[in-house]
Amino acid sequence: MIDPVLLAILKGRLEQIADEMDATLFRSAFNPIIAEAHDASHGIYDAVTGDTLVQGKSGLPIFVGVMAFAVKAVIEKAAKSGGPKEGDVWIFNDPYVGGTHLSDFRLVRPLFRDGKVFCYLASVGHWHDVGGNVPGNYNPVATESFQEGMLIPPVKLFDRGELRQDVIDILSANSRLPNSLFGDLNGQINALDLGVKRMNELLADYGDETVAAALGELKDRAAMLMRAEIERLPKGTVSAEDYLDNDGVVDTPLTIALDLTIENGRMVMDFSRSSPACAGPVNISRATTIASCYVALKHVFGDVPANAGVLEPVEFIIPEESLLSVTAPKPVGGYTETILRLIDVVFQAIAKIAPERANGCAYGTINALSLAGYRGPDRKRWVMFSFFGGGHGGHPEGDGLNHGNAPISTATIPPLEILEAAYPVMFTQWALRPDSGGAGRHRGGLGAIYEIELLEEEADVFLFGERGRFAPKGVAGGKDAVLNRFTYQQDDGEHSPPMASKMVGIKLKRGQRVRLETPGGGGYGKVEERDPTLIERDVALGFVTPEAAAETYNHPVKTSNKDAA
């Protein structure tokens, strides 16, 4: 047993290393999805298994979960050529072995001590454009991965410390924005350089054996605490189902179903009743499914340390033919929408056995929106890609967060000032959406309204969203939130996508607008249990209209003439 005080010190130092790597990339990245939205992550991984040992607090939790699979893939690849060498760095974006989608590029670097690998450091970031049919890479009608972008298997970017320029040339040639790609890549390289420096300093201070013992102890403690948390849950099996609007190709709903069993200090997560693999890009790999469950369980059991030990007492049943376990070349570009629904069904299942730990479903879609065109007399290419927020679910302690980001991440929504400065667009509205949160004892948070006007002569618009037909659910008696809504202007008026939440190739002219009205979060607890003073406060703040207060809560609220005006 390592001294508890020393263990706490080492835990803090290790987490600080990952945090510094995050900060280094955020400060140096070229594209706003990393620099402003923080769509990236860094971690420290086991030298033999690739398991997650430490993650940064600022990076995306979903990345840290899938990166264990990415590091394992590198370990297996290196073993085929005599093992890793000091100074080697691998790069790849293969979503079938490393999880997520083609936009997320991973760099994996071994840290050597006395000629042996002590651990691996890894960096992942969302690059702005990696080829494919749609600028920004969220192609809602892709039927194979080749239509989503370039796929790079694990290859060496550095070979014994020597940069392979040919690899960079290949990457740059396959992007609409090669300068952005090059800047993000160098930011990730620098982050790993810093991580190696900081790890060597830590090992010099405390010794390799002590730090290794601490890493092992942290993993064991996470597994022990997770088992204890599971033991506190009622035994038995509960089920939950939720749905995706469609796959972007075939306009029929897709089921995400979970049968959750608690027995003997273990949790079994059975997804056998989920839909089979589909034609469109809402499929995900097995690695992504497991990582999504890791994120959901970390929400439920917030005090358990974030490393691979969390999953030791958890068994996964995911059929090979499921949309949750596809292999190449099935399209996976819209993975964000599916993993959000996975998290939703975990919350719904937990609410049935331990409502004191659960919360209403969040808004459930990142609404990936791309605008692209050419600007100025030299016809310079521009691609604006961004994601947008919505409401979080009500929870046992209060109302949900208004206008937050998706629970798969700690990313932030890019500021409108940054987007307007970088691209020929103007936001004519950026506001909370009244009445969008699900009613309940604790109301769901509000979604948002975004309206964007084109300032260039023309542009193509692409949308990849969800929750256009199936609203975010409330729990413990709480009501559902409202649906997602997307509209766009044309010469003959306003239109909505036929598939509700997905569309490609919308042509905009100067002065025309697109509009997103995002869902709120689901409510928590019965409506009749809500404190009347909170209803009146919501009406006064504009969160709930007087009409909704009267209809939903049966609580008429008087408004002054000033308010009515």
C-alpha positions in Angstrom: 0.0 0.0 0.0 1.3 3.4 -1.0 1.1 6.2 1.6 -2.3 8.0 1.1 -0.8 11.5 1.2 1.9 10.6 -1.3 -0.8 8.9 -3.5 -2.9 12.1 -3.5 0.2 14.2 -4.4 1.1 11.9 -7.3 -2.5 11.8 -8.5 -2.5 15.6 -8.6 0.9 15.8 -10.4 -0.2 13.2 -13.0 -3.5 15.0 -13.6 -1.7 18.3 -14.0 0.5 16.8 -16.7 -2.6 15.8 -18.7 -4.1 19.2 -18.0 -1.0 21.0 -19.3 -1.0 19.0 -22.5 -4.7 20.0 -22.9 -3.8 23.7 -22.4 -0.9 23.5 -24.7 -3.0 22.3 -27.6 -5.9 24.7 -26.8 -3.5 27.7 -27.0 -1.7 26.6 -30.2 -4.4 25.0 -32.4 -5.4 26.8 -35.5 -9.1 25.7 -35.8 -11.7 27.1 -33.4 -13.2 23.7 -32.7 -10.0 22.9 -30.7 -8.8 26.4 -29.8 -12.2 27.7 -28.6 -14.5 24.7 -28.2 -11.8 22.5 -26.7 -12.7 19.5 -28.8 -9.6 17.5 -27.8 -8.1 15.5 -25.0 -4.9 14.0 -23.6 -4.1 11.2 -21.2 -1.6 8.7 -19.8 -2.0 5.0 -20.7 -0.7 1.7 -19.5 2.5 0.4 -21.2 1.2 -3.2 -21.7 -2.6 -3.0 -21.9 -3.2 0.5 -23.1 -5.7 1.1 -20.3 -6.5 4.6 -19.3 -4.5 5.6 -16.2 -5.0 9.4 -16.1 -7.0 11.9 -18.0 -7.0 15.7 -18.2 -10.0 17.5 -16.6 -10.4 19.9 -19.6 -10.5 17.4 -22.4 -13.4 15.4 -23.7 -14.2 12.4 -21.6 -15.5 10.4 -24.6 -12.0 10.8 -26.2 -10.2 9.6 -23.1 -12.4 6.5 -23.0 -11.9 5.5 -26.6 -8.2 6.4 -26.6 -7.5 3.2 -24.5 -8.5 1.3 -27.7 -6.3 3.6 -29.8 -3.3 2.9 -27.7 -4.0 -0.8 -27.7 -4.0 -0.6 -31.5 -0.6 1.1 -31.6 0.8 -1.5 -29.2 -0.4 -4.3 -31.5 0.9 -2.5 -34.6 4.3 -1.9 -33.0 4.6 -5.5 -31.9 4.5 -6.6 -35.5 7.7 -4.6 -36.3 9.9 -5.4 -33.3 8.2 -3.1 -30.7 8.2 0.6 -30.3 11.4 2.6 -30.3 12.4 5.7 -28.4 11.2 8.8 -30.4 8.4 7.0 -32.3 5.1 8.7 -32.6 2.1 7.1 -34.3 -0.7 9.0 -36.0 -4.1 7.8 -37.2 -7.9 8.4 -37.3 -9.2 4.9 -37.9 -12.6 5.0 -36.0 -13.0 1.2 -36.0 -10.0 0.6 -33.8 -9.7 3.9 -32.0 -13.3 5.0 -31.8 -15.3 8.1 -32.8 -15.0 9.4 -36.4 -12.6 10.4 -39.1 -12.3 14.1 -38.0 -10.6 13.0 -34.7 -6.8 12.5 -35.2 -4.8 10.6 -32.6 -1.1 10.8 -31.8 0.3 8.1 -29.5 3.9 8.3 -28.1 5.7 5.8 -25.8 7.6 7.2 -22.9 10.8 5.3 -22.4 12.7 4.8 -19.1 16.0 2.8 -19.1 15.2 1.3 -22.5 11.7 0.2 -21.6 8.2 1.7 -22.2 7.0 3.1 -18.9 3.7 4.4 -20.3 2.1 5.9 -23.4 1.0 9.5 -23.8 -1.8 10.3 -26.3 -3.4 13.3 -27.9 -6.6 13.5 -29.9 -8.1 16.5 -31.5 -11.0 17.3 -33.9 -9.4 18.6 -37.2 -11.4 21.1 -39.2 -11.6 19.2 -42.5 -10.2 15.8 -43.5 -11.7 15.5 -47.0 -14.8 13.5 -47.9 -17.9 14.7 -49.6 -19.0 17.4 -47.1 -16.8 20.3 -45.9 -16.3 19.8 -42.2 -17.0 16.0 -42.6 -20.4 15.6 -41.0 -22.0 14.0 -44.1 -25.6 12.9 -43.1 -26.1 10.9 -46.3 -22.9 8.9 -46.3 -23.3 5.2 -46.9 -19.6 4.2 -46.5 -16.7 5.7 -44.7 -15.0 6.7 -48.0 -17.6 9.5 -48.3 -16.8 10.9 -44.9 -13.1 11.6 -45.3 -9.6 10.1 -45.5 -9.0 7.1 -43.3 -5.4 6.7 -41.9 -4.5 3.5 -40.1 -1.8 3.7 -37.4 1.4 4.8 -39.1 4.6 6.4 -37.8 4.7 10.2 -37.9 8.1 10.1 -36.2 10.4 7.2 -36.7 13.0 7.2 -33.9 12.7 10.9 -33.6 12.8 11.7 -37.3 9.7 13.4 -38.7 8.2 11.7 -41.8 7.4 14.6 -44.1 5.7 12.3 -46.6 3.0 11.5 -44.0 2.3 15.2 -43.5 2.2 15.7 -47.3 -0.4 13.0 -47.7 -2.6 14.4 -44.9 -2.3 18.0 -46.2 -3.2 16.9 -49.8 -6.5 15.4 -48.5 -7.8 18.5 -46.7 -9.6 21.6 -47.9 -7.8 23.5 -45.2 -4.2 22.2 -45.1 -2.9 25.2 -43.1 -5.4 24.5 -40.3 -4.5 20.8 -40.4 -0.8 21.6 -40.1 -1.3 24.0 -37.2 -3.4 21.5 -35.2 -0.9 18.7 -35.9 2.0 20.8 -34.6 -0.1 21.7 -31.5 -0.6 18.0 -30.7 3.1 17.3 -31.3 4.1 20.1 -28.9 1.6 18.8 -26.3 3.2 15.4 -26.3 6.6 16.9 -26.1 5.6 18.7 -23.0 4.0 15.6 -21.6 7.2 13.6 -22.0 9.2 16.4 -20.3 6.8 16.7 -17.3 6.6 12.9 -16.9 10.4 12.6 -16.8 10.5 15.4 -14.2 7.9 13.5 -12.1 9.8 10.2 -12.4 13.1 11.9 -11.4 11.4 13.4 -8.3 9.7 10.3 -7.0 11.3 7.3 -8.8 9.8 5.0 -11.5 8.7 2.3 -9.0 6.8 4.7 -6.8 5.0 6.3 -9.6 4.2 2.9 -11.2 2.8 1.7 -7.8 0.7 4.9 -7.6 -0.8 4.3 -11.1 -1.7 0.7 -10.2 -3.2 1.8 -6.8 -5.4 4.5 -8.5 -6.7 1.9 -10.9 -7.4 -0.7 -8.2 -9.1 1.9 -6.0 -11.4 3.0 -8.9 -12.4 -0.6 -9.5 -13.0 -1.1 -5.7 -15.1 2.0 -5.4 -17.1 1.2 -8.5 -18.0 -2.3 -7.1 -19.0 -0.6 -3.9 -21.3 1.8 -5.8 -22.9 -1.0 -7.8 -23.4 -3.0 -4.6 -25.6 -0.1 -3.2 -28.0 -0.4 -6.2 -31.1 -2.6 -6.0 -30.5 -6.1 -7.6 -32.4 -7.0 -10.7 -32.9 -6.0 -14.3 -34.4 -2.8 -15.7 -34.9 -1.7 -19.4 -34.9 1.6 -21.3 -35.3 2.5 -24.9 -34.9 5.7 -26.9 -34.7 6.5 -30.6 -32.8 8.2 -33.3 -34.9 10.1 -35.9 -33.4 8.2 -38.8 -30.0 7.4 -40.3 -30.0 10.2 -42.9 -30.5 7.8 -45.7 -33.6 5.8 -44.8 -36.3 7.8 -43.0 -37.2 5.3 -40.3 -36.5 5.5 -36.5 -33.6 3.5 -35.0 -33.8 2.0 -31.5 -31.2 2.2 -28.8 -32.2 -0.3 -26.1 -30.5 -1.2 -22.8 -31.3 -4.0 -20.4 -29.3 -3.2 -17.3 -28.7 -5.9 -14.7 -27.3 -5.5 -11.2 -26.0 -8.7 -9.6 -23.2 -9.7 -7.2 -21.4 -6.4 -7.3 -21.4 -6.4 -11.1 -23.3 -4.5 -13.8 -24.3 -6.1 -17.1 -25.2 -3.7 -19.9 -27.0 -5.6 -22.6 -27.7 -3.7 -25.9 -29.0 -6.8 -27.8 -32.4 -5.2 -28.5 -30.9 -2.2 -30.3 -31.3 -1.8 -34.1 -29.0 -3.6 -36.5 -26.3 -1.7 -38.4 -27.9 0.9 -40.7 -27.2 2.4 -44.1 -26.4 5.9 -42.9 -23.7 7.4 -40.7 -25.1 7.0 -37.2 -23.4 3.6 -36.7 -20.6 3.4 -34.1 -17.8 1.0 -33.3 -17.8 -1.3 -30.2 -15.0 0.9 -28.8 -17.1 4.0 -29.0 -20.1 2.2 -27.4 -18.0 1.1 -24.4 -16.4 4.6 -24.1 -19.9 6.2 -24.1 -21.1 3.9 -21.3 -17.9 4.9 -19.4 -18.9 8.6 -19.7 -22.5 7.9 -18.6 -21.4 5.9 -15.6 -19.0 8.7 -14.6 -22.0 11.0 -14.6 -23.9 8.7 -12.3 -21.0 7.8 -10.0 -19.2 11.1 -9.9 -16.9 10.3 -7.0 -15.2 7.3 -8.7 -11.7 8.1 -10.1 -11.6 8.4 -13.9 -9.5 5.5 -15.2 -9.9 2.0 -16.6 -10.8 0.6 -13.1 -14.3 2.0 -13.5 -15.1 -0.6 -16.1 -13.7 -3.7 -14.4 -17.0 -4.6 -12.7 -19.0 -3.9 -15.9 -19.9 -6.4 -18.6 -21.0 -5.4 -22.1 -23.2 -7.4 -24.4 -23.1 -5.8 -27.9 -24.0 -8.1 -30.9 -21.7 -7.9 -33.8 -24.5 -7.0 -36.2 -25.6 -4.1 -34.1 -25.4 -0.4 -35.1 -23.3 -0.2 -31.9 -20.5 -2.4 -33.1 -19.9 -1.8 -36.8 -16.7 -2.4 -38.7 -15.3 -0.8 -41.9 -16.5 0.5 -44.2 -19.8 1.2 -42.5 -20.2 5.0 -42.1 -19.7 6.4 -38.5 -19.4 10.1 -39.1 -22.5 11.0 -37.0 -21.2 9.1 -33.9 -22.0 12.0 -31.6 -25.8 11.6 -32.1 -25.7 7.9 -31.2 -23.5 8.1 -28.2 -25.8 10.9 -26.8 -28.7 8.5 -27.1 -26.6 5.8 -25.4 -26.0 8.1 -22.4 -29.8 8.9 -22.4 -30.8 5.3 -22.0 -28.3 4.8 -19.2 -29.8 7.7 -17.4 -33.3 6.4 -18.0 -32.4 2.9 -16.7 -30.6 4.2 -13.6 -33.7 6.4 -12.9 -35.8 3.3 -12.6 -33.7 1.8 -9.8 -32.0 4.8 -8.2 -33.8 8.0 -9.2 -31.7 9.9 -6.6 -28.7 9.4 -8.9 -30.3 10.1 -12.2 -31.3 13.2 -14.2 -33.5 14.0 -17.1 -32.0 13.5 -20.6 -30.0 16.4 -22.0 -30.9 18.0 -25.4 -29.3 15.0 -27.2 -27.8 16.4 -30.4 -24.8 18.6 -31.2 -26.5 20.0 -34.3 -23.3 19.8 -36.4 -23.7 22.6 -38.9 -21.4 23.4 -41.8 -21.4 26.4 -44.1 -18.9 26.5 -46.9 -18.1 28.5 -50.0 -15.6 30.9 -51.6 -14.9 34.5 -50.6 -13.3 37.5 -52.1 -11.9 38.2 -55.6 -9.3 35.4 -55.2 -12.1 32.9 -54.4 -10.5 31.7 -51.2 -12.0 28.5 -49.7 -13.8 28.9 -46.4 -15.5 26.2 -44.2 -17.3 27.1 -41.1 -18.1 24.0 -38.9 -19.6 24.3 -35.5 -21.8 22.6 -33.0 -24.4 24.1 -30.8 -25.9 23.8 -27.3 -29.1 23.0 -25.6 -30.7 22.3 -22.2 -29.5 19.7 -19.7 -32.0 17.6 -17.7 -33.5 18.5 -14.3 -31.8 16.5 -11.5 -32.5 15.6 -7.8 -31.0 18.8 -6.6 -32.4 21.4 -9.0 -33.2 22.6 -12.5 -31.1 21.6 -15.5 -28.5 23.9 -17.0 -29.6 26.4 -19.6 -27.8 26.3 -22.9 -25.0 23.9 -22.0 -22.9 21.6 -24.2 -23.4 17.9 -24.6 -22.7 15.6 -21.7 -20.2 13.6 -23.7 -17.7 16.4 -23.2 -16.4 19.4 -21.4 -16.1 21.3 -24.6 -17.6 24.8 -25.0 -19.7 26.2 -27.7 -17.6 28.4 -29.9 -18.2 32.1 -29.2 -20.2 33.9 -31.9 -17.6 36.7 -32.0 -15.0 34.2 -33.1 -17.2 32.6 -35.7 -18.2 36.0 -37.1 -14.6 37.1 -37.2 -13.4 34.0 -39.0 -16.2 33.5 -41.5 -18.6 35.6 -43.7 -21.6 35.1 -41.4 -23.6 37.2 -38.9 -25.6 35.9 -36.0 -28.9 37.7 -36.0 -30.1 35.8 -32.9 -28.4 33.9 -30.1 -30.9 33.5 -27.3 -32.5 31.1 -24.9 -35.6 29.3 -26.2 -38.6 29.8 -23.8 -40.7 26.8 -22.9 -38.1 24.4 -24.3 -37.2 22.6 -21.0 -39.3 19.6 -19.8 -41.6 20.4 -16.8 -41.2 18.7 -13.5 -40.4 19.3 -9.8 -37.1 20.4 -11.2 -37.4 21.9 -14.7 -35.2 20.9 -17.6 -32.7 23.6 -18.8 -33.6 25.7 -21.8 -32.4 25.2 -25.3 -31.3 28.0 -27.5 -32.2 29.8 -30.7 -29.4 30.5 -33.2 -30.1 32.4 -36.5 -27.2 32.9 -38.9 -27.2 35.2 -42.0 -24.9 34.7 -44.9 -22.7 37.7 -45.8 -21.0 36.2 -48.9 -22.6 35.8 -52.3 -23.5 32.1 -51.8 -22.7 29.1 -49.7 -23.7 25.4 -49.2 -25.1 24.4 -45.9 -25.1 20.9 -44.3 -26.8 19.8 -41.1 -26.4 16.7 -39.0 -28.7 16.7 -36.0 -31.1 14.7 -34.0 -34.1 15.0 -31.7 -36.3 16.3 -34.5 -38.9 13.6 -33.9 -38.2 12.1 -30.4 -37.9 14.7 -27.6 -35.4 14.4 -24.7 -37.1 12.4 -22.0 -37.9 13.4 -18.4 -37.3 11.0 -15.5 -38.9 10.2 -12.2 -42.2 11.6 -13.5 -40.7 14.6 -15.2 -42.0 15.7 -18.6 -40.2 15.6 -22.0 -38.5 18.6 -23.5 -39.4 20.1 -26.9 -38.2 18.9 -30.2 -35.3 20.2 -32.2 -36.2 22.5 -35.1 -34.2 23.6 -38.1 -35.3 26.0 -40.8 -33.7 27.8 -43.7 -34.6 30.6 -46.1 -35.0 30.3 -49.9 -36.4 32.6 -52.5 -39.8 31.0 -52.1 -39.9 31.2 -48.3 -38.9 29.2 -45.3 -38.3 25.4 -45.4 -37.5 22.5 -43.0 -35.5 19.4 -43.9 -37.7 16.4 -45.0 -35.8 14.2 -42.5 -36.4 16.7 -39.7 -32.8 16.9 -38.5 -30.4 16.1 -41.4 -29.8 17.7 -44.8 -27.1 18.3 -47.3 -26.4 20.8 -50.0 -28.8 23.6 -49.0 -27.9 26.6 -51.3 -28.0 30.0 -49.5 -27.7 33.4 -51.1 -26.4 36.6 -49.5 -28.8 37.8 -46.9 -30.6 34.4 -46.4 -30.6 32.8 -43.0 -30.5 29.4 -41.3 -32.2 29.0 -37.9 -31.7 26.4 -35.2 -34.1 26.0 -32.3 -32.5 23.4 -30.0 -34.2 21.3 -27.4 -34.1 21.8 -23.7 -33.5 19.0 -21.1 -36.1 16.6 -19.7 -37.7 17.4 -16.4 -37.1 15.6 -13.1 -40.0 14.7 -10.7 -43.7 15.2 -10.9 -45.0 18.5 -12.3 -47.4 19.1 -9.3 -44.4 19.0 -6.9 -42.8 22.1 -8.4 -42.5 25.1 -6.0 -45.0 27.8 -7.2 -42.4 30.5 -6.4 -40.1 28.8 -8.9 -42.8 28.9 -11.6 -43.3 32.6 -11.0 -39.6 33.2 -11.1 -39.4 31.3 -14.5 -42.1 33.5 -15.9 -40.5 36.7 -14.7 -37.2 35.7 -16.3 -38.8 34.6 -19.5 -37.8 31.0 -19.2 -41.5 29.9 -19.2 -44.3 31.9 -20.8 -47.5 32.7 -18.8 -49.5 30.4 -21.2 -47.2 27.4 -20.5 -47.2 28.1 -16.8 -51.0 27.9 -16.8 -51.3 24.9 -19.1 -48.4 22.8 -17.9 -48.2 23.6 -14.2 -51.9 24.7 -13.7 -50.5 27.8 -12.2 -51.7 31.0 -13.8 -49.2 33.9 -13.4 -50.3 37.4 -13.6 -48.2 39.7 -15.8 -48.0 43.5 -15.5 -48.8 45.8 -18.4 -45.1 46.4 -18.7 -44.3 42.7 -19.0 -47.1 42.3 -21.5 -45.8 45.1 -23.6 
